[in-house]
Amino acid sequence: MIDRYYAGIGSRETPDVVIRSMKEIAAFLRSTHILRSGGAGGADSAFESAAGDNKQIFLPYDGFNGRKVDDKQYFILTGDVEKKAKLLAAKYHPNWSRCGFAAKRFHTRNMAQVLGPELNSMVEFVVCYTEGGKLVGGTAQAIRVAKDHKIPIFNLGKMSMTDVLYFLQDYVK
């Protein structure tokens, strides 16, 4: 049984060449790590499509992008965990008070992508894409959490796939 995790996340507008790289990385990691992602289009879906059954997908709500909660691979945060995740999301977001209800749900679910379903089992590393490697969009929220927890981040917006795979060799042993 695999008990090692990574977050595979990024922009919904991830370029096709990066999408292909993400699928290769997810396939490379699927025998050693469980993917944590968020079910959005673009980067999230690319990682998910190549992770096989080794995935934990955290949804902002049941039915998001056609995915149904099954508590095996597809989850939503509820109860005390959701409350704690929402407090963390507010802590990490630079302008939480300006976020609407839906944005807050998405940012809250991002906490589990990095910290796990109970917020107590961090990923080993994050593989992501943001344009130019910048802190933008919902991915920035997960990156801020990872940085604060000193989790390595491999951003395909500023690193080549070859470089990412080189660094990931240490994690698949």
Z-matrix of the N, CA and C atoms (Angstrom, degrees):
N
C 1 1.455
C 2 1.536 1 110.14
N 3 1.291 2 116.23 1 133.11
C 4 1.460 3 121.92 2 -179.49
C 5 1.526 4 109.37 3 -83.24
N 6 1.327 5 116.18 4 132.61
C 7 1.468 6 119.67 5 176.15
C 8 1.524 7 110.96 6 -131.98
N 9 1.313 8 115.63 7 33.47
C 10 1.459 9 122.89 8 176.88
C 11 1.523 10 107.65 9 -118.70
N 12 1.334 11 116.21 10 142.15
C 13 1.451 12 120.70 11 -171.35
C 14 1.524 13 111.84 12 -132.10
N 15 1.326 14 114.79 13 150.17
C 16 1.461 15 120.82 14 169.30
C 17 1.519 16 107.42 15 -139.75
N 18 1.317 17 116.71 16 155.79
C 19 1.457 18 121.31 17 174.40
C 20 1.523 19 108.35 18 -99.17
N 21 1.313 20 116.60 19 129.05
C 22 1.458 21 123.71 20 174.74
C 23 1.519 22 107.13 21 -117.42
N 24 1.315 23 116.89 22 106.09
C 25 1.464 24 121.76 23 -170.03
C 26 1.524 25 110.75 24 -143.42
N 27 1.319 26 116.09 25 173.14
C 28 1.454 27 118.94 26 174.24
C 29 1.513 28 112.88 27 155.85
N 30 1.295 29 113.75 28 -171.51
C 31 1.453 30 123.23 29 -174.23
C 32 1.529 31 112.58 30 -66.38
N 33 1.328 32 114.92 31 146.27
C 34 1.468 33 119.79 32 171.59
C 35 1.524 34 110.39 33 -69.29
N 36 1.330 35 117.08 34 -19.95
C 37 1.462 36 122.08 35 179.88
C 38 1.529 37 112.04 36 -101.03
N 39 1.300 38 117.25 37 33.05
C 40 1.463 39 121.33 38 179.06
C 41 1.530 40 109.92 39 -65.29
N 42 1.329 41 117.35 40 131.30
C 43 1.478 42 120.08 41 178.92
C 44 1.534 43 112.39 42 -61.00
N 45 1.323 44 115.65 43 150.44
C 46 1.466 45 121.17 44 -177.62
C 47 1.527 46 113.19 45 -55.96
N 48 1.326 47 117.47 46 -39.18
C 49 1.463 48 119.86 47 -179.43
C 50 1.540 49 110.45 48 -63.25
N 51 1.320 50 116.92 49 -35.96
C 52 1.467 51 120.64 50 178.34
C 53 1.531 52 110.00 51 -74.75
N 54 1.321 53 116.97 52 -36.41
C 55 1.479 54 121.14 53 175.96
C 56 1.526 55 109.42 54 -56.77
N 57 1.321 56 116.95 55 -45.27
C 58 1.469 57 120.33 56 178.71
C 59 1.529 58 110.47 57 -61.47
N 60 1.314 59 117.48 58 -41.38
C 61 1.471 60 121.32 59 178.01
C 62 1.523 61 110.67 60 -62.94
N 63 1.317 62 117.04 61 -41.92
C 64 1.465 63 120.92 62 -180.00
C 65 1.525 64 110.83 63 -62.12
N 66 1.307 65 116.79 64 -40.95
C 67 1.464 66 120.45 65 178.39
C 68 1.525 67 110.39 66 -64.02
N 69 1.324 68 117.17 67 -40.93
C 70 1.468 69 120.11 68 177.63
C 71 1.528 70 111.19 69 -64.91
N 72 1.309 71 116.99 70 -41.21
C 73 1.469 72 120.82 71 179.22
C 74 1.525 73 110.22 72 -64.76
N 75 1.329 74 117.57 73 -44.74
C 76 1.467 75 120.95 74 179.27
C 77 1.529 76 110.86 75 -62.28
N 78 1.317 77 117.06 76 -40.91
C 79 1.469 78 120.40 77 177.20
C 80 1.528 79 110.31 78 -64.61
N 81 1.323 80 116.70 79 -39.73
C 82 1.464 81 122.48 80 178.43
C 83 1.534 82 110.97 81 -61.70
N 84 1.324 83 117.04 82 -36.65
C 85 1.468 84 121.30 83 -174.57
C 86 1.531 85 114.45 84 -92.58
N 87 1.319 86 118.47 85 -11.55
C 88 1.465 87 119.02 86 -169.10
C 89 1.525 88 115.28 87 -65.27
N 90 1.320 89 118.89 88 -18.96
C 91 1.473 90 119.37 89 178.00
C 92 1.529 91 112.18 90 -89.74
N 93 1.328 92 117.78 91 -9.86
C 94 1.470 93 120.35 92 -177.57
C 95 1.523 94 114.06 93 -120.37
N 96 1.346 95 117.52 94 -20.71
C 97 1.456 96 121.08 95 -173.70
C 98 1.530 97 111.27 96 -138.24
N 99 1.308 98 115.10 97 153.24
C 100 1.457 99 122.13 98 172.87
C 101 1.533 100 107.87 99 -99.45
N 102 1.312 101 115.54 100 128.93
C 103 1.454 102 122.42 101 177.30
C 104 1.517 103 110.07 102 -72.94
N 105 1.323 104 116.13 103 138.41
C 106 1.468 105 122.33 104 165.89
C 107 1.523 106 106.85 105 -118.93
N 108 1.334 107 115.34 106 127.22
C 109 1.456 108 119.97 107 -178.12
C 110 1.517 109 109.25 108 -151.38
N 111 1.366 110 116.18 109 -170.38
C 112 1.454 111 119.17 110 -171.53
C 113 1.508 112 117.59 111 -124.35
N 114 1.331 113 119.14 112 5.30
C 115 1.456 114 121.03 113 173.65
C 116 1.516 115 116.28 114 76.52
N 117 1.331 116 118.10 115 5.58
C 118 1.464 117 119.87 116 178.23
C 119 1.526 118 109.87 117 -77.39
N 120 1.317 119 116.08 118 167.68
C 121 1.452 120 120.47 119 175.34
C 122 1.518 121 110.59 120 -69.91
N 123 1.297 122 116.88 121 175.00
C 124 1.457 123 120.96 122 178.52
C 125 1.514 124 112.63 123 73.32
N 126 1.324 125 116.41 124 -123.43
C 127 1.468 126 121.97 125 -173.66
C 128 1.531 127 112.50 126 -59.80
N 129 1.335 128 117.56 127 -48.66
C 130 1.468 129 120.15 128 -177.70
C 131 1.527 130 110.75 129 -56.41
N 132 1.321 131 116.03 130 -48.31
C 133 1.469 132 120.19 131 -178.42
C 134 1.527 133 111.94 132 -65.77
N 135 1.329 134 116.94 133 -33.96
C 136 1.467 135 120.13 134 177.96
C 137 1.526 136 110.17 135 -62.22
N 138 1.317 137 116.77 136 -51.05
C 139 1.465 138 120.05 137 178.12
C 140 1.527 139 110.87 138 -59.10
N 141 1.318 140 115.91 139 -47.28
C 142 1.461 141 120.73 140 -177.10
C 143 1.523 142 112.23 141 -59.87
N 144 1.322 143 117.32 142 -40.15
C 145 1.466 144 121.17 143 -175.98
C 146 1.527 145 112.28 144 -64.67
N 147 1.325 146 117.69 145 -26.05
C 148 1.469 147 120.71 146 -176.97
C 149 1.520 148 113.33 147 -106.68
N 150 1.321 149 117.71 148 -1.34
C 151 1.468 150 120.50 149 -177.58
C 152 1.528 151 113.07 150 -82.95
N 153 1.311 152 117.22 151 -8.43
C 154 1.462 153 119.65 152 -177.06
C 155 1.524 154 109.98 153 65.19
N 156 1.326 155 115.45 154 -140.89
C 157 1.462 156 119.86 155 179.79
C 158 1.521 157 112.62 156 -84.53
N 159 1.315 158 117.23 157 -5.13
C 160 1.470 159 121.11 158 -176.85
C 161 1.523 160 110.19 159 -88.03
N 162 1.333 161 115.13 160 74.12
C 163 1.463 162 119.44 161 -177.34
C 164 1.526 163 111.12 162 -151.10
N 165 1.327 164 113.22 163 150.16
C 166 1.454 165 122.97 164 169.49
C 167 1.528 166 105.04 165 -128.60
N 168 1.317 167 115.89 166 111.53
C 169 1.455 168 121.10 167 -176.74
C 170 1.529 169 107.80 168 -108.69
N 171 1.331 170 115.14 169 119.78
C 172 1.457 171 121.57 170 -177.39
C 173 1.523 172 108.84 171 -99.82
N 174 1.314 173 115.33 172 116.06
C 175 1.453 174 122.68 173 -174.73
C 176 1.526 175 110.38 174 -99.01
N 177 1.333 176 117.17 175 148.19
C 178 1.466 177 118.59 176 175.48
C 179 1.534 178 111.68 177 -72.53
N 180 1.337 179 116.24 178 -24.96
C 181 1.464 180 121.85 179 176.79
C 182 1.527 181 108.54 180 -161.19
N 183 1.319 182 116.01 181 155.38
C 184 1.459 183 121.38 182 179.47
C 185 1.527 184 109.26 183 -62.62
N 186 1.320 185 116.79 184 133.18
C 187 1.452 186 122.36 185 -179.92
C 188 1.517 187 113.83 186 92.81
N 189 1.335 188 117.85 187 -0.73
C 190 1.465 189 121.62 188 179.77
C 191 1.522 190 109.94 189 -57.92
N 192 1.326 191 116.34 190 125.57
C 193 1.473 192 123.25 191 -179.41
C 194 1.529 193 112.21 192 50.13
N 195 1.333 194 116.23 193 35.43
C 196 1.463 195 121.59 194 177.04
C 197 1.518 196 115.14 195 78.50
N 198 1.333 197 117.60 196 7.12
C 199 1.466 198 121.11 197 -179.20
C 200 1.520 199 109.26 198 -95.83
N 201 1.320 200 115.57 199 135.26
C 202 1.465 201 121.07 200 -178.21
C 203 1.526 202 110.00 201 -110.28
N 204 1.318 203 115.18 202 137.73
C 205 1.463 204 120.69 203 177.60
C 206 1.527 205 109.00 204 -62.12
N 207 1.344 206 115.74 205 130.59
C 208 1.461 207 120.57 206 176.31
C 209 1.527 208 111.92 207 -132.61
N 210 1.316 209 117.72 208 -0.61
C 211 1.475 210 124.35 209 -179.85
C 212 1.526 211 113.04 210 57.84
N 213 1.317 212 117.16 211 17.58
C 214 1.467 213 122.26 212 173.41
C 215 1.520 214 109.43 213 -116.67
N 216 1.325 215 115.54 214 -48.27
C 217 1.473 216 121.35 215 178.86
C 218 1.522 217 112.19 216 -127.42
N 219 1.322 218 117.49 217 -20.84
C 220 1.460 219 122.11 218 -177.39
C 221 1.527 220 109.41 219 -122.90
N 222 1.334 221 115.25 220 125.79
C 223 1.466 222 120.82 221 -171.70
C 224 1.529 223 111.02 222 -134.15
N 225 1.326 224 115.22 223 154.69
C 226 1.454 225 121.67 224 162.85
C 227 1.528 226 106.01 225 -127.18
N 228 1.299 227 115.22 226 151.17
C 229 1.458 228 119.95 227 178.39
C 230 1.522 229 108.59 228 -82.07
N 231 1.332 230 115.90 229 138.98
C 232 1.456 231 120.74 230 -179.97
C 233 1.533 232 109.59 231 -140.29
N 234 1.307 233 115.77 232 167.95
C 235 1.462 234 122.17 233 172.10
C 236 1.518 235 113.98 234 57.64
N 237 1.328 236 114.76 235 -140.94
C 238 1.460 237 121.16 236 -176.95
C 239 1.524 238 112.78 237 -63.04
N 240 1.338 239 117.04 238 -34.56
C 241 1.469 240 119.75 239 178.71
C 242 1.527 241 109.59 240 -64.47
N 243 1.326 242 117.15 241 -42.67
C 244 1.458 243 120.12 242 178.50
C 245 1.532 244 110.54 243 -62.70
N 246 1.312 245 117.11 244 -42.34
C 247 1.470 246 120.62 245 179.03
C 248 1.527 247 111.06 246 -61.72
N 249 1.321 248 116.52 247 -44.34
C 250 1.468 249 120.81 248 179.39
C 251 1.531 250 110.26 249 -65.35
N 252 1.326 251 116.65 250 -42.31
C 253 1.466 252 120.76 251 179.16
C 254 1.525 253 110.72 252 -63.35
N 255 1.320 254 117.25 253 -37.96
C 256 1.467 255 120.83 254 179.52
C 257 1.530 256 110.41 255 -65.82
N 258 1.323 257 117.38 256 -40.09
C 259 1.467 258 120.92 257 176.27
C 260 1.531 259 110.97 258 -63.16
N 261 1.330 260 116.24 259 -42.34
C 262 1.463 261 120.21 260 176.90
C 263 1.525 262 111.19 261 -64.03
N 264 1.322 263 116.59 262 -43.20
C 265 1.461 264 120.37 263 179.61
C 266 1.529 265 110.09 264 -59.80
N 267 1.318 266 116.81 265 -42.00
C 268 1.470 267 120.49 266 178.49
C 269 1.526 268 110.68 267 -63.87
N 270 1.320 269 116.85 268 -38.33
C 271 1.469 270 121.56 269 179.18
C 272 1.531 271 110.98 270 -62.53
N 273 1.322 272 117.10 271 -42.28
C 274 1.458 273 121.46 272 -173.93
C 275 1.524 274 114.29 273 -86.54
N 276 1.308 275 117.83 274 -19.48
C 277 1.469 276 119.42 275 -177.53
C 278 1.528 277 109.77 276 -83.55
N 279 1.340 278 117.24 277 131.63
C 280 1.462 279 120.09 278 -176.49
C 281 1.533 280 114.78 279 -70.37
N 282 1.328 281 117.44 280 -15.61
C 283 1.463 282 119.73 281 -178.01
C 284 1.525 283 110.86 282 -149.16
N 285 1.306 284 115.81 283 52.74
C 286 1.471 285 123.16 284 -174.65
C 287 1.525 286 112.45 285 -52.98
N 288 1.305 287 118.01 286 -41.42
C 289 1.467 288 121.25 287 -174.98
C 290 1.532 289 112.26 288 -63.99
N 291 1.312 290 117.90 289 -20.54
C 292 1.465 291 121.11 290 179.31
C 293 1.524 292 112.49 291 -90.24
N 294 1.334 293 117.40 292 -6.82
C 295 1.465 294 120.69 293 178.84
C 296 1.523 295 109.82 294 -78.13
N 297 1.316 296 115.52 295 139.93
C 298 1.456 297 120.75 296 174.38
C 299 1.532 298 110.83 297 -80.45
N 300 1.316 299 116.29 298 178.28
C 301 1.461 300 122.44 299 -178.02
C 302 1.526 301 111.77 300 -56.01
N 303 1.331 302 116.96 301 -48.51
C 304 1.472 303 120.24 302 -177.21
C 305 1.526 304 110.93 303 -65.05
N 306 1.324 305 117.42 304 -45.03
C 307 1.474 306 120.35 305 179.78
C 308 1.523 307 110.16 306 -59.94
N 309 1.311 308 117.11 307 -40.00
C 310 1.474 309 120.14 308 179.21
C 311 1.534 310 110.81 309 -63.59
N 312 1.319 311 117.58 310 -38.26
C 313 1.477 312 120.12 311 177.48
C 314 1.532 313 110.95 312 -63.62
N 315 1.325 314 116.53 313 -42.29
C 316 1.463 315 120.50 314 179.80
C 317 1.524 316 110.57 315 -65.94
N 318 1.318 317 117.29 316 -45.59
C 319 1.466 318 120.52 317 179.76
C 320 1.527 319 111.26 318 -65.42
N 321 1.313 320 117.05 319 -35.16
C 322 1.466 321 121.02 320 178.51
C 323 1.522 322 110.13 321 -65.65
N 324 1.327 323 117.44 322 -44.17
C 325 1.468 324 119.81 323 179.34
C 326 1.517 325 111.82 324 -65.14
N 327 1.333 326 117.68 325 -26.12
C 328 1.462 327 120.90 326 177.97
C 329 1.531 328 112.10 327 -62.73
N 330 1.311 329 117.62 328 -25.95
C 331 1.467 330 120.64 329 179.21
C 332 1.529 331 109.90 330 -60.82
N 333 1.331 332 116.85 331 -41.71
C 334 1.465 333 120.85 332 -178.57
C 335 1.523 334 112.10 333 -70.31
N 336 1.317 335 117.84 334 -27.70
C 337 1.465 336 120.12 335 178.32
C 338 1.529 337 110.42 336 -60.67
N 339 1.319 338 116.93 337 -34.03
C 340 1.462 339 121.28 338 -178.08
C 341 1.522 340 112.05 339 -98.86
N 342 1.324 341 117.28 340 -36.66
C 343 1.472 342 121.50 341 -171.95
C 344 1.522 343 114.34 342 -104.26
N 345 1.325 344 118.33 343 -6.30
C 346 1.458 345 121.54 344 176.37
C 347 1.519 346 113.70 345 93.98
N 348 1.336 347 116.60 346 170.14
C 349 1.468 348 121.53 347 -172.90
C 350 1.530 349 114.03 348 -64.37
N 351 1.319 350 117.08 349 -25.17
C 352 1.467 351 120.91 350 177.03
C 353 1.525 352 110.75 351 -110.00
N 354 1.336 353 116.17 352 6.17
C 355 1.469 354 123.75 353 179.31
C 356 1.531 355 112.62 354 65.76
N 357 1.329 356 115.40 355 27.62
C 358 1.473 357 119.74 356 -178.37
C 359 1.529 358 113.47 357 -134.82
N 360 1.326 359 117.53 358 16.63
C 361 1.470 360 121.06 359 179.58
C 362 1.535 361 108.87 360 -141.18
N 363 1.315 362 115.22 361 86.32
C 364 1.464 363 121.26 362 -175.18
C 365 1.526 364 112.38 363 -65.26
N 366 1.310 365 114.18 364 152.75
C 367 1.464 366 120.13 365 171.28
C 368 1.526 367 108.82 366 -71.54
N 369 1.335 368 116.36 367 158.02
C 370 1.468 369 121.23 368 176.67
C 371 1.521 370 111.35 369 -76.15
N 372 1.342 371 116.26 370 -32.52
C 373 1.458 372 121.21 371 -178.16
C 374 1.518 373 108.93 372 -162.26
N 375 1.318 374 115.33 373 166.13
C 376 1.458 375 123.09 374 177.48
C 377 1.525 376 108.26 375 -119.62
N 378 1.333 377 116.55 376 130.58
C 379 1.460 378 122.13 377 169.37
C 380 1.528 379 104.93 378 -112.60
N 381 1.331 380 115.79 379 126.75
C 382 1.457 381 118.62 380 -173.94
C 383 1.515 382 111.48 381 -148.92
N 384 1.337 383 114.48 382 176.64
C 385 1.453 384 121.25 383 170.86
C 386 1.517 385 108.26 384 -139.47
N 387 1.336 386 115.34 385 126.73
C 388 1.455 387 122.83 386 163.58
C 389 1.520 388 106.05 387 -133.27
N 390 1.309 389 116.93 388 144.81
C 391 1.465 390 120.32 389 -176.41
C 392 1.529 391 110.25 390 -57.98
N 393 1.320 392 114.68 391 124.93
C 394 1.459 393 120.43 392 179.89
C 395 1.519 394 114.19 393 66.93
N 396 1.333 395 116.69 394 10.68
C 397 1.462 396 120.08 395 -178.65
C 398 1.518 397 113.37 396 72.72
N 399 1.326 398 117.03 397 16.61
C 400 1.465 399 121.94 398 -176.63
C 401 1.523 400 111.36 399 -81.96
N 402 1.327 401 115.44 400 158.77
C 403 1.468 402 121.88 401 175.11
C 404 1.526 403 108.40 402 -82.63
N 405 1.332 404 115.64 403 91.30
C 406 1.458 405 120.35 404 -179.05
C 407 1.521 406 110.38 405 -135.68
N 408 1.332 407 115.18 406 153.06
C 409 1.455 408 122.03 407 174.65
C 410 1.517 409 113.75 408 65.85
N 411 1.313 410 114.15 409 -165.86
C 412 1.460 411 120.60 410 179.98
C 413 1.512 412 113.01 411 -64.74
N 414 1.323 413 116.06 412 -28.80
C 415 1.459 414 120.00 413 178.27
C 416 1.523 415 110.73 414 -61.02
N 417 1.326 416 116.81 415 -34.13
C 418 1.466 417 121.13 416 178.86
C 419 1.526 418 111.05 417 -59.39
N 420 1.315 419 116.35 418 -35.41
C 421 1.470 420 120.44 419 179.40
C 422 1.535 421 110.22 420 -62.11
N 423 1.316 422 116.55 421 -47.85
C 424 1.467 423 120.28 422 178.82
C 425 1.530 424 110.88 423 -65.33
N 426 1.324 425 117.18 424 -36.89
C 427 1.465 426 120.79 425 178.71
C 428 1.532 427 110.35 426 -64.38
N 429 1.336 428 117.41 427 -41.96
C 430 1.473 429 120.24 428 178.26
C 431 1.523 430 111.11 429 -60.42
N 432 1.326 431 116.88 430 -41.86
C 433 1.468 432 121.29 431 178.59
C 434 1.525 433 109.57 432 -64.12
N 435 1.324 434 116.95 433 -46.68
C 436 1.468 435 120.77 434 -179.65
C 437 1.525 436 110.83 435 -61.09
N 438 1.327 437 117.43 436 -45.34
C 439 1.467 438 120.61 437 179.11
C 440 1.519 439 110.91 438 -59.35
N 441 1.326 440 116.81 439 -43.80
C 442 1.461 441 120.86 440 -178.73
C 443 1.530 442 111.71 441 -63.19
N 444 1.327 443 116.36 442 -30.45
C 445 1.473 444 121.88 443 179.43
C 446 1.530 445 111.99 444 -95.77
N 447 1.337 446 116.35 445 9.08
C 448 1.471 447 122.83 446 177.61
C 449 1.530 448 112.59 447 58.15
N 450 1.323 449 115.49 448 37.92
C 451 1.458 450 122.96 449 177.21
C 452 1.528 451 107.84 450 -90.58
N 453 1.336 452 118.59 451 128.58
C 454 1.467 453 120.36 452 178.83
C 455 1.527 454 112.13 453 -59.92
N 456 1.323 455 115.01 454 140.86
C 457 1.461 456 122.07 455 -178.95
C 458 1.526 457 108.19 456 -123.95
N 459 1.325 458 115.32 457 126.38
C 460 1.460 459 122.13 458 177.96
C 461 1.526 460 107.30 459 -115.17
N 462 1.337 461 116.48 460 101.20
C 463 1.452 462 122.14 461 -174.24
C 464 1.526 463 109.36 462 -100.31
N 465 1.325 464 115.30 463 114.20
C 466 1.460 465 121.45 464 179.95
C 467 1.526 466 112.55 465 -69.99
N 468 1.321 467 116.90 466 -2.19
C 469 1.457 468 120.65 467 172.99
C 470 1.517 469 111.90 468 -81.31
N 471 1.335 470 116.46 469 -13.09
C 472 1.467 471 119.45 470 177.77
C 473 1.525 472 112.91 471 -137.00
N 474 1.320 473 117.94 472 -0.49
C 475 1.463 474 122.65 473 177.89
C 476 1.524 475 108.93 474 -126.29
N 477 1.313 476 116.93 475 149.45
C 478 1.464 477 119.79 476 175.40
C 479 1.524 478 109.34 477 -80.72
N 480 1.316 479 115.60 478 159.01
C 481 1.453 480 119.66 479 176.25
C 482 1.529 481 110.69 480 -59.86
N 483 1.312 482 117.41 481 -38.61
C 484 1.468 483 121.35 482 178.37
C 485 1.519 484 110.56 483 -58.41
N 486 1.326 485 117.09 484 -44.47
C 487 1.468 486 120.70 485 178.50
C 488 1.533 487 111.30 486 -64.56
N 489 1.331 488 116.59 487 -42.98
C 490 1.468 489 120.22 488 179.45
C 491 1.524 490 109.94 489 -61.36
N 492 1.322 491 117.51 490 -48.07
C 493 1.466 492 120.54 491 179.41
C 494 1.525 493 111.49 492 -61.78
N 495 1.309 494 117.92 493 -36.29
C 496 1.461 495 121.36 494 176.73
C 497 1.531 496 110.27 495 -58.88
N 498 1.326 497 117.44 496 -48.16
C 499 1.455 498 120.69 497 -179.70
C 500 1.525 499 112.09 498 -69.64
N 501 1.334 500 117.37 499 -33.17
C 502 1.462 501 120.55 500 -178.55
C 503 1.530 502 112.74 501 -71.35
N 504 1.324 503 117.82 502 -18.59
C 505 1.470 504 120.21 503 178.31
C 506 1.536 505 111.02 504 -53.75
N 507 1.316 506 116.80 505 -37.00
C 508 1.474 507 120.58 506 179.53
C 509 1.526 508 112.45 507 -66.98
N 510 1.332 509 117.53 508 -24.09
C 511 1.463 510 120.93 509 -176.17
C 512 1.524 511 113.63 510 -89.72
N 513 1.311 512 118.07 511 -14.08
C 514 1.470 513 119.56 512 -176.88
C 515 1.516 514 113.03 513 -95.36
N 516 1.302 515 116.50 514 2.33
C 517 1.473 516 120.73 515 179.63
C 518 1.504 517 110.41 516 -80.56
